[in-house]
Amino acid sequence: MAAPCKMQDKVYTDVPFMQNFWYNAATTPAKEILVRSRLWFWKYPISIFLLLFVIAAFTLVYSLSDTAAAPYDRADPPEGTIMVTPEPEDDPEDLYPEDIPEEPDPEDEPEEEPEPVFVETGYITIEMEESEIHQGYLLLVNHDHTFEIPNNLDLVRITEARTTQFRVQPDTALLLRSVIDPLDEMMASFITSTNNRSVAIRSAHRNYETQQRILNGYISQMGRREALRWAALPRHSEHHTGLAFDFGIMSGNTMNAFHGNGSTAWFRRNSYRYGFIVRYQQNKTRITQTNHEPWHFRYVGLPHSALIHQRDWCLEEFIENIREYTFEEPMEFEYEGILYEMYFVEGTTVRIPVDTDFDISGNNIDGFIVTIIRLAFDPDNMIEV
């Protein structure tokens, strides 16, 4: 038998604890038994790992058995399994509360449509060039607004393009090609109405040098200030446009002044019918800043010449008044059974009503004057269907 140990010196017997358990329990105090049990666990650590292994194995078996007993979720049941669908409750509000919206079926959702494109109707849009502001029949050229002669100005010799025999002096005088036909028609009507063949064209298109020479002649006779009331500075003369000309009276081979009286007063009363106006009227000198020149005629085209004649305007007044009218609210003017609409467009983007005849002219300042041609309403010509 092993020698006993003393508790005070912590000396123990070398006898295995489990072999002498009952012996120690009978002969040793409880405290000493507890101490010896602790020493046994430290002496034999394998017991601890075995205990932990048992606990882990038990936990794993329990988890697997719990999963097997759980109901099927999102998976097909094993073959041969009978699935029982629970009957819904009587109250559908319990199954589908109102505060939980029902998700729509993705297949039933319509495809996303593209953003609608707004298409303007009732008019077309024309993008004009900046240079076209200085082209057309309604150009305002005066002391305040210059005109640069373009290289492509369509000028023709009057004597070569005319069909009516009237005098042109000099015979090299030029006008715009588009002015020749209305001039021809006007001269033919004048000769037929008055039997007067003395009226001649004495001046038409001028270049800068010619205009400067004419101005210098006036300056030498009456001084610069008064001369500018009779002749414009170069780049400020309507003669640069090819739209203006001066009449004279031929007596033999001599050219005399045209005063617009007697039989020649016919032009003052009728020139508007052919698209021409007396440019510098006697009662408009304050506006035009030019003295009365009954011989100076300017082509603006119909219906503008008729409107200017009817309203007793000069060209400056016409240009200023037309600015108040727009595409939405045009000026309406009826002439010889045709209804015209006129309006001003600032800038280069011009709107035109669809299915209409139209004319666009620059004003030589900042935009365009649009003229729309419509058939006037005539109840006498209505066709009964």
C-alpha positions as a Python dict, from the first residue, in 0.01 Angstrom:
ca = {
    (1, 'M'): (0, 0, 0),
    (2, 'A'): (121, 343, -88),
    (3, 'A'): (219, 576, 182),
    (4, 'P'): (-41, 835, 286),
    (5, 'C'): (6, 1201, 209),
    (6, 'K'): (-52, 1508, 413),
    (7, 'M'): (-306, 1765, 303),
    (8, 'Q'): (-99, 2049, 442),
    (9, 'D'): (199, 1966, 218),
    (10, 'K'): (-25, 1880, -83),
    (11, 'V'): (133, 1540, -105),
    (12, 'Y'): (-106, 1276, -238),
    (13, 'T'): (-98, 911, -292),
    (14, 'D'): (-6, 773, -631),
    (15, 'V'): (-306, 544, -643),
    (16, 'P'): (-548, 600, -935),
    (17, 'F'): (-846, 785, -820),
    (18, 'M'): (-1117, 571, -981),
    (19, 'Q'): (-966, 247, -839),
    (20, 'N'): (-973, 377, -485),
    (21, 'F'): (-1284, 593, -507),
    (22, 'W'): (-1492, 396, -261),
    (23, 'Y'): (-1200, 348, -36),
    (24, 'N'): (-1118, 716, -31),
    (25, 'A'): (-1481, 809, 12),
    (26, 'A'): (-1493, 600, 324),
    (27, 'T'): (-1161, 704, 473),
    (28, 'T'): (-1091, 1056, 345),
    (29, 'P'): (-1275, 1381, 414),
    (30, 'A'): (-1496, 1534, 138),
    (31, 'K'): (-1263, 1828, 73),
    (32, 'E'): (-970, 1604, 1),
    (33, 'I'): (-1183, 1400, -243),
    (34, 'L'): (-1275, 1718, -436),
    (35, 'V'): (-913, 1821, -467),
    (36, 'R'): (-812, 1480, -591),
    (37, 'S'): (-1090, 1489, -855),
    (38, 'R'): (-949, 1810, -1001),
    (39, 'L'): (-607, 1664, -1024),
    (40, 'W'): (-750, 1370, -1208),
    (41, 'F'): (-897, 1587, -1486),
    (42, 'W'): (-568, 1764, -1537),
    (43, 'K'): (-383, 1434, -1534),
    (44, 'Y'): (-620, 1281, -1787),
    (45, 'P'): (-719, 1568, -2039),
    (46, 'I'): (-835, 1313, -2293),
    (47, 'S'): (-1154, 1281, -2095),
    (48, 'I'): (-1239, 1645, -2160),
    (49, 'F'): (-1203, 1608, -2539),
    (50, 'L'): (-1413, 1297, -2532),
    (51, 'L'): (-1684, 1483, -2348),
    (52, 'L'): (-1680, 1771, -2597),
    (53, 'F'): (-1693, 1523, -2886),
    (54, 'V'): (-2000, 1357, -2744),
    (55, 'I'): (-2175, 1689, -2700),
    (56, 'A'): (-2093, 1799, -3060),
    (57, 'A'): (-2210, 1469, -3203),
    (58, 'F'): (-2536, 1490, -3014),
    (59, 'T'): (-2593, 1845, -3140),
    (60, 'L'): (-2529, 1745, -3503),
    (61, 'V'): (-2767, 1449, -3487),
    (62, 'Y'): (-3035, 1667, -3336),
    (63, 'S'): (-2998, 1934, -3610),
    (64, 'L'): (-3024, 1680, -3890),
    (65, 'S'): (-3332, 1523, -3742),
    (66, 'D'): (-3492, 1872, -3702),
    (67, 'T'): (-3427, 1960, -4069),
    (68, 'A'): (-3576, 1633, -4187),
    (69, 'A'): (-3886, 1694, -3986),
    (70, 'A'): (-3931, 2051, -4125),
    (71, 'P'): (-4198, 2113, -4398),
    (72, 'Y'): (-4089, 2137, -4761),
    (73, 'D'): (-4011, 2491, -4878),
    (74, 'R'): (-3937, 2604, -5245),
    (75, 'A'): (-3837, 2247, -5339),
    (76, 'D'): (-4019, 1962, -5501),
    (77, 'P'): (-4125, 1695, -5246),
    (78, 'P'): (-3977, 1348, -5269),
    (79, 'E'): (-4143, 1118, -5517),
    (80, 'G'): (-4447, 953, -5369),
    (81, 'T'): (-4509, 1224, -5114),
    (82, 'I'): (-4869, 1343, -5098),
    (83, 'M'): (-4893, 1720, -5059),
    (84, 'V'): (-5197, 1857, -4882),
    (85, 'T'): (-5293, 2214, -4970),
    (86, 'P'): (-5457, 2386, -4675),
    (87, 'E'): (-5800, 2527, -4741),
    (88, 'P'): (-5811, 2910, -4736),
    (89, 'E'): (-5987, 3078, -4458),
    (90, 'D'): (-6334, 3213, -4510),
    (91, 'D'): (-6234, 3578, -4475),
    (92, 'P'): (-6018, 3684, -4773),
    (93, 'E'): (-5926, 4007, -4597),
    (94, 'D'): (-5714, 3806, -4353),
    (95, 'L'): (-5518, 3649, -4637),
    (96, 'Y'): (-5473, 3973, -4836),
    (97, 'P'): (-5480, 4278, -4611),
    (98, 'E'): (-5561, 4607, -4783),
    (99, 'D'): (-5239, 4768, -4669),
    (100, 'I'): (-5026, 4517, -4865),
    (101, 'P'): (-5063, 4587, -5239),
    (102, 'E'): (-5074, 4294, -5474),
    (103, 'E'): (-4761, 4264, -5688),
    (104, 'P'): (-4840, 4284, -6059),
    (105, 'D'): (-4744, 4005, -6289),
    (106, 'P'): (-4431, 4109, -6483),
    (107, 'E'): (-4566, 3942, -6797),
    (108, 'D'): (-4881, 4154, -6783),
    (109, 'E'): (-4690, 4486, -6754),
    (110, 'P'): (-4686, 4685, -7082),
    (111, 'E'): (-4352, 4765, -7237),
    (112, 'E'): (-4217, 5109, -7157),
    (113, 'E'): (-4314, 5346, -7438),
    (114, 'P'): (-4070, 5612, -7560),
    (115, 'E'): (-4127, 5976, -7476),
    (116, 'P'): (-4375, 6129, -7725),
    (117, 'V'): (-4227, 6369, -7978),
    (118, 'F'): (-4434, 6688, -8015),
    (119, 'V'): (-4486, 6770, -8379),
    (120, 'E'): (-4605, 7117, -8463),
    (121, 'T'): (-4890, 7120, -8711),
    (122, 'G'): (-5029, 7394, -8931),
    (123, 'Y'): (-4700, 7545, -9046),
    (124, 'I'): (-4357, 7471, -9181),
    (125, 'T'): (-4030, 7622, -9063),
    (126, 'I'): (-3774, 7770, -9300),
    (127, 'E'): (-3425, 7854, -9182),
    (128, 'M'): (-3301, 8158, -9374),
    (129, 'E'): (-2941, 8267, -9421),
    (130, 'E'): (-2815, 8579, -9246),
    (131, 'S'): (-2721, 8730, -9582),
    (132, 'E'): (-3081, 8696, -9706),
    (133, 'I'): (-3187, 8974, -9468),
    (134, 'H'): (-3034, 9203, -9733),
    (135, 'Q'): (-3222, 9047, -10025),
    (136, 'G'): (-3576, 9101, -10151),
    (137, 'Y'): (-3818, 9369, -10267),
    (138, 'L'): (-3881, 9529, -9927),
    (139, 'L'): (-3530, 9644, -9837),
    (140, 'L'): (-3510, 9972, -9647),
    (141, 'V'): (-3208, 10169, -9764),
    (142, 'N'): (-3176, 10527, -9638),
    (143, 'H'): (-2955, 10758, -9435),
    (144, 'D'): (-2966, 10516, -9139),
    (145, 'H'): (-2939, 10180, -9316),
    (146, 'T'): (-2665, 10091, -9561),
    (147, 'F'): (-2670, 9844, -9848),
    (148, 'E'): (-2366, 9651, -9961),
    (149, 'I'): (-2390, 9556, -10329),
    (150, 'P'): (-2358, 9177, -10356),
    (151, 'N'): (-2158, 9012, -10631),
    (152, 'N'): (-2454, 8802, -10745),
    (153, 'L'): (-2698, 9088, -10805),
    (154, 'D'): (-2900, 8976, -11111),
    (155, 'L'): (-2878, 9293, -11321),
    (156, 'V'): (-2972, 9321, -11688),
    (157, 'R'): (-2960, 9600, -11943),
    (158, 'I'): (-3305, 9755, -11971),
    (159, 'T'): (-3279, 9810, -12345),
    (160, 'E'): (-3203, 9441, -12403),
    (161, 'A'): (-3473, 9301, -12172),
    (162, 'R'): (-3766, 9536, -12239),
    (163, 'T'): (-4046, 9460, -12487),
    (164, 'T'): (-4217, 9801, -12483),
    (165, 'Q'): (-4040, 10078, -12673),
    (166, 'F'): (-3960, 10355, -12426),
    (167, 'R'): (-3647, 10566, -12403),
    (168, 'V'): (-3354, 10473, -12181),
    (169, 'Q'): (-3066, 10714, -12142),
    (170, 'P'): (-2797, 10595, -12127),
    (171, 'D'): (-2878, 10270, -12302),
    (172, 'T'): (-2642, 10083, -12069),
    (173, 'A'): (-2870, 10144, -11767),
    (174, 'L'): (-2927, 9835, -11551),
    (175, 'L'): (-3211, 9705, -11334),
    (176, 'L'): (-3288, 9378, -11163),
    (177, 'R'): (-3417, 9120, -11407),
    (178, 'S'): (-3732, 9065, -11196),
    (179, 'V'): (-3824, 9435, -11226),
    (180, 'I'): (-3822, 9446, -11607),
    (181, 'D'): (-4162, 9276, -11663),
    (182, 'P'): (-4366, 9500, -11428),
    (183, 'L'): (-4182, 9806, -11568),
    (184, 'D'): (-4265, 9692, -11921),
    (185, 'E'): (-4630, 9650, -11831),
    (186, 'M'): (-4650, 9988, -11659),
    (187, 'M'): (-4490, 10175, -11950),
    (188, 'A'): (-4717, 10002, -12201),
    (189, 'S'): (-5026, 10106, -12001),
    (190, 'F'): (-4900, 10464, -11968),
    (191, 'I'): (-4836, 10501, -12341),
    (192, 'T'): (-5173, 10347, -12423),
    (193, 'S'): (-5358, 10572, -12176),
    (194, 'T'): (-5182, 10902, -12252),
    (195, 'N'): (-5022, 10855, -12595),
    (196, 'N'): (-4715, 11017, -12440),
    (197, 'R'): (-4381, 10870, -12547),
    (198, 'S'): (-4158, 11138, -12395),
    (199, 'V'): (-4105, 10968, -12058),
    (200, 'A'): (-3765, 10801, -12035),
    (201, 'I'): (-3547, 10636, -11772),
    (202, 'R'): (-3249, 10858, -11704),
    (203, 'S'): (-3085, 10674, -11412),
    (204, 'A'): (-3112, 10322, -11273),
    (205, 'H'): (-2857, 10105, -11091),
    (206, 'R'): (-2549, 10285, -10962),
    (207, 'N'): (-2225, 10158, -10817),
    (208, 'Y'): (-2046, 10333, -10529),
    (209, 'E'): (-1823, 10545, -10756),
    (210, 'T'): (-2116, 10677, -10959),
    (211, 'Q'): (-2308, 10768, -10645),
    (212, 'Q'): (-2007, 10949, -10501),
    (213, 'R'): (-1960, 11147, -10822),
    (214, 'I'): (-2327, 11257, -10824),
    (215, 'L'): (-2307, 11358, -10457),
    (216, 'N'): (-1990, 11558, -10518),
    (217, 'G'): (-2169, 11749, -10794),
    (218, 'Y'): (-2450, 11849, -10557),
    (219, 'I'): (-2202, 11942, -10283),
    (220, 'S'): (-2018, 12176, -10519),
    (221, 'Q'): (-2346, 12349, -10610),
    (222, 'M'): (-2522, 12381, -10271),
    (223, 'G'): (-2300, 12262, -9990),
    (224, 'R'): (-2281, 11925, -9814),
    (225, 'R'): (-2581, 11962, -9580),
    (226, 'E'): (-2829, 12052, -9853),
    (227, 'A'): (-2669, 11812, -10099),
    (228, 'L'): (-2744, 11517, -9869),
    (229, 'R'): (-3114, 11600, -9901),
    (230, 'W'): (-3092, 11541, -10275),
    (231, 'A'): (-2833, 11267, -10306),
    (232, 'A'): (-2744, 10990, -10062),
    (233, 'L'): (-2401, 10886, -9949),
    (234, 'P'): (-2251, 10581, -10118),
    (235, 'R'): (-2393, 10259, -9958),
    (236, 'H'): (-2702, 10460, -9854),
    (237, 'S'): (-2863, 10493, -10197),
    (238, 'E'): (-3156, 10286, -10321),
    (239, 'H'): (-2998, 10290, -10665),
    (240, 'H'): (-2747, 10028, -10540),
    (241, 'T'): (-3028, 9771, -10509),
    (242, 'G'): (-3137, 9764, -10875),
    (243, 'L'): (-3493, 9827, -10755),
    (244, 'A'): (-3502, 10204, -10814),
    (245, 'F'): (-3485, 10434, -11114),
    (246, 'D'): (-3540, 10798, -11207),
    (247, 'F'): (-3769, 10924, -11482),
    (248, 'G'): (-3690, 11213, -11713),
    (249, 'I'): (-3862, 11386, -12006),
    (250, 'M'): (-3696, 11360, -12342),
    (251, 'S'): (-3729, 11658, -12574),
    (252, 'G'): (-3540, 11570, -12886),
    (253, 'N'): (-3203, 11463, -12756),
    (254, 'T'): (-3231, 11665, -12437),
    (255, 'M'): (-3324, 11513, -12103),
    (256, 'N'): (-3541, 11741, -11889),
    (257, 'A'): (-3670, 11706, -11531),
    (258, 'F'): (-3973, 11491, -11456),
    (259, 'H'): (-4224, 11676, -11233),
    (260, 'G'): (-4512, 11429, -11233),
    (261, 'N'): (-4772, 11679, -11353),
    (262, 'G'): (-4989, 11694, -11662),
    (263, 'S'): (-5011, 11356, -11831),
    (264, 'T'): (-4717, 11223, -11627),
    (265, 'A'): (-4933, 11248, -11312),
    (266, 'W'): (-5064, 10912, -11431),
    (267, 'F'): (-4764, 10745, -11263),
    (268, 'R'): (-4845, 10898, -10925),
    (269, 'R'): (-5199, 10764, -10947),
    (270, 'N'): (-5135, 10424, -11107),
    (271, 'S'): (-4777, 10304, -11049),
    (272, 'Y'): (-4886, 10110, -10738),
    (273, 'R'): (-5092, 9878, -10961),
    (274, 'Y'): (-4764, 9744, -11103),
    (275, 'G'): (-4570, 9722, -10778),
    (276, 'F'): (-4404, 10068, -10783),
    (277, 'I'): (-4426, 10361, -10540),
    (278, 'V'): (-4315, 10724, -10549),
    (279, 'R'): (-4037, 10680, -10297),
    (280, 'Y'): (-3990, 11038, -10173),
    (281, 'Q'): (-4328, 11205, -10135),
    (282, 'Q'): (-4374, 11572, -10063),
    (283, 'N'): (-4552, 11519, -9730),
    (284, 'K'): (-4300, 11261, -9599),
    (285, 'T'): (-3972, 11454, -9614),
    (286, 'R'): (-3947, 11470, -9233),
    (287, 'I'): (-3948, 11086, -9220),
    (288, 'T'): (-3741, 11010, -9530),
    (289, 'Q'): (-3495, 11298, -9467),
    (290, 'T'): (-3493, 11345, -9844),
    (291, 'N'): (-3654, 11621, -10047),
    (292, 'H'): (-3955, 11552, -10266),
    (293, 'E'): (-3845, 11364, -10579),
    (294, 'P'): (-4144, 11296, -10806),
    (295, 'W'): (-3911, 11128, -11057),
    (296, 'H'): (-3774, 10861, -10818),
    (297, 'F'): (-3969, 10533, -10830),
    (298, 'R'): (-3902, 10222, -10632),
    (299, 'Y'): (-4026, 9866, -10688),
    (300, 'V'): (-4171, 9691, -10377),
    (301, 'G'): (-4410, 9451, -10551),
    (302, 'L'): (-4776, 9377, -10501),
    (303, 'P'): (-4964, 9385, -10268),
    (304, 'H'): (-4719, 9605, -10074),
    (305, 'S'): (-4735, 9892, -10321),
    (306, 'A'): (-5117, 9888, -10305),
    (307, 'L'): (-5112, 9887, -9923),
    (308, 'I'): (-4861, 10174, -9910),
    (309, 'H'): (-5071, 10372, -10160),
    (310, 'Q'): (-5395, 10306, -9973),
    (311, 'R'): (-5252, 10398, -9630),
    (312, 'D'): (-5055, 10695, -9771),
    (313, 'W'): (-4734, 10560, -9619),
    (314, 'C'): (-4375, 10600, -9718),
    (315, 'L'): (-4154, 10291, -9712),
    (316, 'E'): (-4018, 10376, -9367),
    (317, 'E'): (-4372, 10380, -9227),
    (318, 'F'): (-4457, 10049, -9390),
    (319, 'I'): (-4146, 9881, -9247),
    (320, 'E'): (-4219, 10021, -8900),
    (321, 'N'): (-4589, 9927, -8897),
    (322, 'I'): (-4540, 9572, -9024),
    (323, 'R'): (-4317, 9498, -8723),
    (324, 'E'): (-4627, 9494, -8503),
    (325, 'Y'): (-4770, 9189, -8680),
    (326, 'T'): (-4671, 8829, -8612),
    (327, 'F'): (-4731, 8480, -8747),
    (328, 'E'): (-5009, 8435, -8490),
    (329, 'E'): (-5167, 8776, -8561),
    (330, 'P'): (-5081, 8888, -8916),
    (331, 'M'): (-5193, 9201, -9097),
    (332, 'E'): (-5475, 9119, -9340),
    (333, 'F'): (-5510, 9310, -9664),
    (334, 'E'): (-5744, 9236, -9952),
    (335, 'Y'): (-5661, 9347, -10302),
    (336, 'E'): (-5842, 9253, -10624),
    (337, 'G'): (-6016, 8951, -10475),
    (338, 'I'): (-5709, 8806, -10303),
    (339, 'L'): (-5656, 8807, -9929),
    (340, 'Y'): (-5298, 8871, -9819),
    (341, 'E'): (-5151, 8820, -9475),
    (342, 'M'): (-4831, 8999, -9380),
    (343, 'Y'): (-4614, 8974, -9072),
    (344, 'F'): (-4260, 9036, -8951),
    (345, 'V'): (-4009, 8777, -8829),
    (346, 'E'): (-3702, 8891, -8637),
    (347, 'G'): (-3403, 8665, -8689),
    (348, 'T'): (-3364, 8388, -8945),
    (349, 'T'): (-3623, 8124, -8841),
    (350, 'V'): (-3939, 8181, -9045),
    (351, 'R'): (-4271, 8000, -8999),
    (352, 'I'): (-4505, 7962, -9295),
    (353, 'P'): (-4864, 7824, -9289),
    (354, 'V'): (-4889, 7494, -9475),
    (355, 'D'): (-5050, 7472, -9817),
    (356, 'T'): (-5013, 7842, -9899),
    (357, 'D'): (-4826, 8052, -10154),
    (358, 'F'): (-4588, 8295, -9992),
    (359, 'D'): (-4312, 8545, -10047),
    (360, 'I'): (-4025, 8625, -9809),
    (361, 'S'): (-3822, 8945, -9823),
    (362, 'G'): (-3550, 9073, -9597),
    (363, 'N'): (-3594, 9423, -9458),
    (364, 'N'): (-3219, 9502, -9475),
    (365, 'I'): (-3219, 9558, -9096),
    (366, 'D'): (-3288, 9264, -8868),
    (367, 'G'): (-3539, 9021, -9014),
    (368, 'F'): (-3792, 8920, -9277),
    (369, 'I'): (-4133, 9030, -9399),
    (370, 'V'): (-4354, 8735, -9492),
    (371, 'T'): (-4647, 8771, -9732),
    (372, 'I'): (-4904, 8490, -9744),
    (373, 'I'): (-5143, 8466, -10041),
    (374, 'R'): (-5494, 8334, -9974),
    (375, 'L'): (-5814, 8336, -10177),
    (376, 'A'): (-6052, 8594, -10040),
    (377, 'F'): (-6399, 8481, -9932),
    (378, 'D'): (-6655, 8581, -10191),
    (379, 'P'): (-7014, 8472, -10110),
    (380, 'D'): (-7122, 8552, -10469),
    (381, 'N'): (-6887, 8284, -10603),
    (382, 'M'): (-6987, 8006, -10364),
    (383, 'I'): (-7086, 7680, -10532),
    (384, 'E'): (-7391, 7513, -10383),
    (385, 'V'): (-7338, 7140, -10325),
}
